[in-house]
Each structure stands twice: as structure tokens, then as C-alpha cells.
């Protein structure tokens, strides 16, 4: 299994949580999805985190190209200052 974690810093407060959560049930290779919004801010904190899991790397690549994911990704690009990501097998 692969865990894919993405964190964003936003330009201004923006509610992207519901857009991310809308991917559940739309993308069959997506095994789990969790969205967290930072409640304890510091200069080094990110505003939101997305944690997703996939059975394998091909499924993760399929998710990345899925039209529903691409639509949400474009929204996130429009409101972010920065983005970091990590993918690992577990």
C-alpha cells in the first residue's frame, strides 16, 4: 500500500476541505482519504493536510490523472502559497 500526504499553505483562508472530500466514491482506486485543517498555527505550520492511500503506485498515478482529481487540484493551485508532498509504502 502507498500513503500519499500533501500539505498546503493558502493565500487566504479558503475552504477546500469539502472539495477534497468529494473525491471519496468518485475514484475507485482511492482506498482512504482524510483531510485535516490546522487548528494550532505557527510560522512553520501548513494550513491543511490531505492523507490518501492506494493499493499500489499505478493506482496512485491513475488517481493523479482522474478528471475529478484534476478539477480539485486546479482549485488548490489557485489558492495556495506552497505545497509539499510525501509518498511512501507501508
C-alpha angles and dihedrals in degrees: 000000000000127000116207116195124185128180128191139196110206131215091229130351106294128172107230094146096095091048091054093045090052088072091073108103093011097079113050096199091059106101098181140355130193128178122197128187117207112247098175109059129198133158091266095047127107120222102229140011131203120199118188134169132210135182093237146347094271090057090050090051090048089052090051091056097042112119092231091053092046091053093052091043091056090052091051091049090055094056104034134100094190143354133202128186141188129187123191142164118244 
